[in-house]
């Protein structure tokens, strides 16, 4: 029952979408403005960097997400300190999910009300995209949508996703899915947050798109007129 309540928190969160392609990974999220009196945050509200090779997006309770992200960073740094190499992405996800699962079976504790999309690269499996939920389950995906209206978002992904997509096409798909899931008919760049994970010169590069770059994508793929 507690897990079901935690899942409700995720279903009420803004849409978050991830797409994997050969060139990298694109993750996008809807920025929900609850009040026009709120000042726009200077930092990302949903995207977190766990280590130099892993980033993630959260859907659900931000306070719960912050606790788990800090825990994930410690896990990754301890591995790097011990073995002098970056932690394999799936191993990091598995250890964090083991901690999440522990909170579902002990009295006096409640599950964390947050789901994550993890995007990472390692020399073993290359680019990887995982999703975990409050129960501690996780799976690898080629394309995935979580949060509000995830059923309709998943429907668009199933229809439009192709494995041979370029990074640019993946950006267009992510932007399309998020805008179609919004409760507005006039999406603007400030309502979307998009990050890209790629490799350049042998290093993993994590970039957050500026509003102008998001607008370019919306126009190029005819998402807005």
N, C-alpha and C positions, 0 to 999 in steps of 0.2 A: 504493500500500500504506500509506504514512504517513497519507494522508487517511482511509483506512478505520479505522486505529487511533484517529485523532482522533474519528471518528464514534462509535466504541465508548464513548469517555468520555462522550459526550452521552447515549447510550442507557442508561447506568447512572446518570444524574443524575435527580433528582426531576422529576416532571411540571411543565411550564410551559405555560400556556394563554393565548391572547389572543383577544379578540372585539371587532370594530369595529361601532359603531352610529352613528346620526346625531347622537346627543348627546355622543359621546366614545368612549373606548377603555377596556376593562377588561383587565388582565393579572393572572393569578394564578399562584402557584407553590407547590409542596409544600415544606414545611420538613422536612428529614430529620434526625432526632435520632439520631446514630450512637452516642451513649453517654449514659446518664443522669447521668454525672459531669460532662458538659460544661455550662458556664454558658451560658445563652441570650444570643446576641449582642445588644448594645445598638443596633446598626444593622442595616439590611437586608443579608441575605446574598446575595440574587439580583437585587435591583432597584437600578438606578443612574440618576441624572439626568445626562444629557449636557449639556444646555443648558436654558434656561427653557422651550423648546417641544418638547423631545425627551427621552423616558425610555426605558429598555430593561431587559429581563430576560435573565439569562444562565443557560444550562444547560450544565454541563461543568466544566472545571477553573477554579476561582476565581482562581488566580494568573494564568492566561492572560487571563481576563476583565478583571482589573484593568489589565493592560498595554494592552489594546485600548481600554478605556474612557478611559483617560488620553489615548491617541492621538486618539480621537474628540473629546474635549473641546478639545484643541489645534486640531484641524481646524476645529471650529465657531467657536472664539474668533478664529482667524486670519481666517476669512471675515468675521465681524462687524466686526473691526478694519479690514479692507480696504474693505468695501462699506457699512458702517454700517447693516446690516440682518441679520435672522436668516437663517441658512443654510437653503435648502429641504431638507426632510427627506430626499427621495430622493437628492439630491446628496451629503448627508452620509453616507448609508448606502453609496452607490456608492464614495466615496473610501475609506471604511474597508475595504470588501470588496476593493478593489484592493490595499490593503496586505496583507490576509489571503491573497489569491491569490499574491502574490509569495513567500510562505513555503512554497508548495507546489512551487516549481520550481527552487529554488536548493539546491545541495549544502551540507551542514553545517547546514541549518535543518530544523525540523520544523513542520508546520502547527499552528496554535493549536487546542487541543482544546476548543473552546467554540462554541456556537450562540447567537444573540441573537434576541430579539423586540424590535423597535423600535416605539415608539408616539410619534407626533408630530403636530403641526398646523402648517400654513403657509398663507398667503393664496392660494397657487396651487391646491392640491388639497384643502385642508381637513384633516380627520383622516385619518391613514394608518397602516397596520400592515404592517410588513415582517418577514421572517425571513431570516437568513443562516446559512450553515453553514461548516465549516472550509475548504472548497474555495474560498470567496470568492463563491459563488453567492448571489443574493438574489432574493426575489419578494415582491410585495404580496399580502396576504391579507385576507379578511373574517373568518375564524376559523381558528385554527391551534393545534396542540398539538405540543410537542417534549419530549424526555426519555424517561424510562422509560414503558413501556406506551402509547407514542404512537399505536399502531395502534388500540387500543380507544378511546382518547380521541378520535381523529379520527372514529371511527365514530359516537360520541355526538354530536359536533359536526355531522356531515353529517345526522344524523337530526333533531336538535332546533333547529339554528340557523335563524333567519328574519331577513331583511333589515330588517324593520320593528320589530325588537326595541327596547324602550326601554333606557335605561341600567340600570334596576333589573332587567329581565329578563336583560340581559347578565351582570350580577353573579350572578344565580341560575344561569345556564348555566355560567359559569366555575367557580363553587363546586361544582356538580354533577359536572362533568367531572374536576376534580382529586380529589374525594373518591372517585369511582368508580375512579380510577386508582391509588389508594393500596393498600398491602398490609395495611390495617387495616379492620375492620368497624365501628369506633367513632371516626370522625373528630372531632377537637376543633378549636376556632378557632386554638389555638397551633400547629397543624400546617399552617395555610394562611397565605399572605402574599398579599394582594390590593391592587393599586393601581388608581386611576382617574384618567384624564386627561380633563379637560373644559375648556370655556371659560366664563368668567364676567366680565362687564363688559369684554369685549374683550381679556381676558388668558387665557393658558393656565394652568390650575390643575392641580397634581399632588398627589394625596392618597393616603396609605397608610391603609387601614382598620384601626381598632383591633379588638382581640379581641371586644369586645362587639358591634361592628357586623357582624363576620363571623358571630358566633353568631346575630344577628338574621336574616341571610340564610339560614343553614342551617335555621333554624326556619321562616321564612316560606315557603320553597320545599320544605318537608318532606324535606330532605336527611337530617336526623337527627330522631329523635322527641323 
